[in-house]
Amino acid sequence: MARIYNFSAGPSMLPESVLLQAQQEMLNWQDSGMSVMEMSHRGKHFMAIAEAMKNDLIELLAIPANYKVLFLQGGATAQFAMIPQNILNGKAKACYVNTGAWSTSAIKEAGKYCDVQIVASAEDSKFTTIPDFSDWSVDADAAYLHYTSNETIHGVEFSAIPEVGALPLVCDMSSNILSRPVDVSRYGIIYAGTQKNMGPSGVTVVIVREDLIGLAPKSVPSVFNYETQAKSDSMLNTPATYNWYLLGLVLQWLKQLGGVAAIEQRNIAKAARLYKAIDESNLYSNPVLKEYRSRMNVPFVLADAALDKEFLVLAEKNGLGSLQGHRSVGGMRASIYNAMPDAGVDALIDFMAEFERSH
Ligand SMILES: *Cc1c(COP(=O)(O)O)cnc(C)c1O
């Protein structure tokens, strides 16, 4: 079977050139005599890989000097707990915005550690919108405010950074990090699992402003403490070395493409073409208000759900994979992260039109 266009929400498609380079370097990385998988994480070869990877991320996101960049394990899910554990700083409450399933998971986990104040929720709209910032009831006594910049399951994305006064702003960017430029200086913490838009699974990028490091109570385990992780350069325990290397290759690929501003233009165009095809059809529809539609995850339903199964089977036959929507919302979802080529989106659009014609 040839390689397909893979619309999976994550783990998701990687740039083919990255996979080829990894394949080519698999047995003997740059004449080191070993695979990256076999290297000591403290040896000179891996230290060079790690250093370049980190510097490329700092460059791509223009991360200011007063931030630490950590590469941890446990996914975004671990951060749902680590954030309150690390930055409540003696306060009893934290503010959360609920824009979908991932916000809801973050809220649930934070509730184990503090009183969670829901400052705004889109639940009444079945998560098809983002509540107006002016209606948010932000509590200035809270330790921080958390939101999810792109809801991977519902296909809802923030197009601007919320204004939350002096509260540290904490953002789960798992599914749209590196898809558009972002002003990191507006944030206290940005975090993202790598398997959506940056590489394979197994690494969580955590960008923390320095004043939020060192606030955790002593009872927090060292591997879950931003301070101990920052002091040891994310090598308190043995890191996911091969995944760091692959993340590094994806970052080099993105730099060669012209960086985040350049990929944003491509992402805007890709998403616009797909939404246009959906909006102009009589068979497909997307429920999200236009201004909040995600550029990364495009959910859509068929007017007749009885056709879903055939749609998916035929799509697979045409080399278009993993289009089934999340089990909680049904229908279809096309995840079109940075690594999805223009040709993949065009192939999907052509297939959808042909399916509509023949049904
Ligand atoms: C996938 C995803 C998560 C969960 O990530 P894990 O790495 O599985 O913990 C959290 N938040 C968002 C927005 C996601 O897309």
Ligand as a Chemical Component Dictionary entry (heavy atoms), coordinates in Angstrom:
data_LIG
# 
_chem_comp.id                   LIG 
_chem_comp.type                 NON-POLYMER 
_chem_comp.pdbx_formal_charge   0 
_chem_comp.three_letter_code    LIG 
# 
loop_
_chem_comp_atom.comp_id 
_chem_comp_atom.atom_id 
_chem_comp_atom.alt_atom_id 
_chem_comp_atom.type_symbol 
_chem_comp_atom.charge 
_chem_comp_atom.model_Cartn_x 
_chem_comp_atom.model_Cartn_y 
_chem_comp_atom.model_Cartn_z 
_chem_comp_atom.pdbx_ordinal 
LIG C1 C1 C 0 -4.579 15.591 22.267 1  
LIG C2 C2 C 0 -4.832 16.704 23.210 2  
LIG C3 C3 C 0 -4.621 16.586 24.590 3  
LIG C4 C4 C 0 -4.146 15.300 25.222 4  
LIG O1 O1 O 0 -2.844 15.050 24.903 5  
LIG P1 P1 P 0 -2.029 13.821 25.531 6  
LIG O2 O2 O 0 -0.679 14.016 24.949 7  
LIG O3 O3 O 0 -2.697 12.570 25.093 8  
LIG O4 O4 O 0 -2.058 13.982 27.003 9  
LIG C5 C5 C 0 -4.842 17.681 25.395 10 
LIG N1 N1 N 0 -5.262 18.845 24.885 11 
LIG C6 C6 C 0 -5.498 19.006 23.562 12 
LIG C7 C7 C 0 -5.961 20.324 23.051 13 
LIG C8 C8 C 0 -5.288 17.945 22.687 14 
LIG O5 O5 O 0 -5.503 18.108 21.371 15 
# 
loop_
_chem_comp_bond.comp_id 
_chem_comp_bond.atom_id_1 
_chem_comp_bond.atom_id_2 
_chem_comp_bond.value_order 
_chem_comp_bond.pdbx_ordinal 
LIG C1 C2 SING 1  
LIG C2 C3 SING 2  
LIG C2 C8 DOUB 3  
LIG C3 C4 SING 4  
LIG C3 C5 DOUB 5  
LIG C4 O1 SING 6  
LIG O1 P1 SING 7  
LIG P1 O2 DOUB 8  
LIG P1 O3 SING 9  
LIG P1 O4 SING 10 
LIG C5 N1 SING 11 
LIG N1 C6 DOUB 12 
LIG C6 C7 SING 13 
LIG C6 C8 SING 14 
LIG C8 O5 SING 15 
# 
